[in-house]
Amino acid sequence: MKKRLLSAVMAFSMLSLGLSAHAEASASPDNPSSPQVGMFDFDSRTVLLNSGYTMPILGLGTYALDHDTCVNSVMSLIENGGRLIDTAYMYHNEEAVGEGVRKAMEAYGVPREDIYVITKLYPNQFSSPEAAIEMALEKLDIGYIDMMLLHHPGSNDVKAYHAMEKYVEQGKIRSLGLSNWYVEELKTFLPQVNITPALVQNEIHPYYQEQDVVPFIQENGIVVQCWYPLGGRGYTAELLGDPVISAIADAHGVSSAQVILRWDLQRGIVVIPGSGNPEHIKENLDLFGFELTETEMSAIATLDRGEKHDWY
Ligand SMILES: NC(=O)c1ccc[n+]([C@@H]2O[C@H](COP(=O)([O-])OP(=O)(O)OC[C@H]3O[C@@H](n4cnc5c(N)ncnc54)[C@H](OP(=O)(O)O)[C@@H]3O)[C@@H](O)[C@H]2O)c1
């Protein structure tokens, strides 16, 4: 694995620095200013993954977006400077994400390399993973998949992961990850695979903070990304109206959603808020004009009540 990371790092040292989703990833110890795996760069708004690629630290979730809304939302994200999109086989909108990406590339002159698309295999696909990966590539139709996750633990998950590893070798998938894997599941899973996941995507919001799980994942050189950052579609009202969060939002002249997303970023957690509303999409990208104080971070930490908003 170390050899694999080193060669990926060396290969990418040939690329130029910038806002590209795949900027230079030279992690040489004699170049202390070079990016470190897992460390957020708030200037370029990216993080270096253990795969040697960089990924934007904020983007768009597309769960529950129908075809047209999804195409428009992806375009709106990219028009407003966002570059990271999360989809899944289970969302039935991989075609729409691909269409949105292609249209935005053309409309706004954004190169494919600057855009980062994550999709996922669902457990009912794990027994025939090659067919499932081919289907995802075909539906997205954007050349390659930046990152593929296993959506949940399930039978044949190791087999499915090994198939994804083969597609990484072929260059059709660039990085791998997991979703809904926690400490015990990771301890069992990691020794069985060849490529360490670059990312784990789990439910995280102020009422469910995963204060034990997040450091465990990060200490293993794996980036954490959160789903349901705003509490989940249909469950946002209480969180966005929370008095502690609202007071912090008022103090900074921003919205509750921006406070929550900024809190995630300051914890080193990548955000993919879901939205079909262009105004919200724009607002959710506007997280760099203010900073939460340690007192404000601690105040939000006290809101944790272990309240999961979904079963997995
Ligand atoms: N791996 C997994 O198992 C898993 C599970 C669930 C979700 N996910 C991923 O995580 C993403 C995020 O989760 P989610 O979309 O379900 O929930 P979410 O991001 O917590 O919340 C989405 C809801 O927030 C609203 N919203 C977004 N921005 C807002 C803003 N600035 N102000 C007020 N309301 C705002 C949206 O409404 P509007 O549409 O009106 O903006 C929508 O109703 C998903 O889209 C999906 O990509 C992964």
The ligand as an ORCA input file, in Angstrom:
! r2SCAN-3c Opt
* xyz 0 1
  N     -24.144      7.412      2.391
  C     -25.371      7.464      2.835
  O     -25.899      6.496      3.399
  C     -26.149      8.736      2.680
  C     -27.391      8.869      3.300
  C     -28.067     10.057      3.134
  C     -27.537     11.090      2.368
  N     -26.316     10.921      1.754
  C     -25.700     11.993      0.940
  O     -25.568     13.155      1.756
  C     -26.213     14.247      1.109
  C     -26.740     15.211      2.128
  O     -27.846     14.648      2.826
  P     -29.363     15.079      2.531
  O     -29.418     15.813      1.247
  O     -30.190     13.874      2.613
  O     -29.695     15.988      3.764
  P     -29.156     17.414      4.264
  O     -28.074     17.889      3.393
  O     -28.908     17.310      5.718
  O     -30.447     18.304      4.104
  C     -31.031     18.567      2.874
  C     -32.194     19.485      3.152
  O     -31.684     20.744      3.565
  C     -32.263     21.772      2.790
  N     -31.242     22.809      2.624
  C     -30.066     22.723      1.947
  N     -29.379     23.864      2.050
  C     -30.121     24.688      2.811
  C     -29.929     26.007      3.259
  N     -28.835     26.704      2.963
  N     -30.910     26.566      4.032
  C     -32.013     25.870      4.354
  N     -32.257     24.608      3.953
  C     -31.307     24.029      3.191
  C     -32.667     21.139      1.490
  O     -33.753     21.810      0.937
  P     -33.659     22.525     -0.524
  O     -33.633     21.423     -1.544
  O     -34.889     23.353     -0.562
  O     -32.405     23.340     -0.525
  C     -33.070     19.728      1.957
  O     -34.418     19.719      2.388
  C     -27.288     13.564      0.261
  O     -27.827     14.437     -0.701
  C     -26.527     12.396     -0.275
  O     -25.717     12.796     -1.343
  C     -25.610      9.759      1.916
*
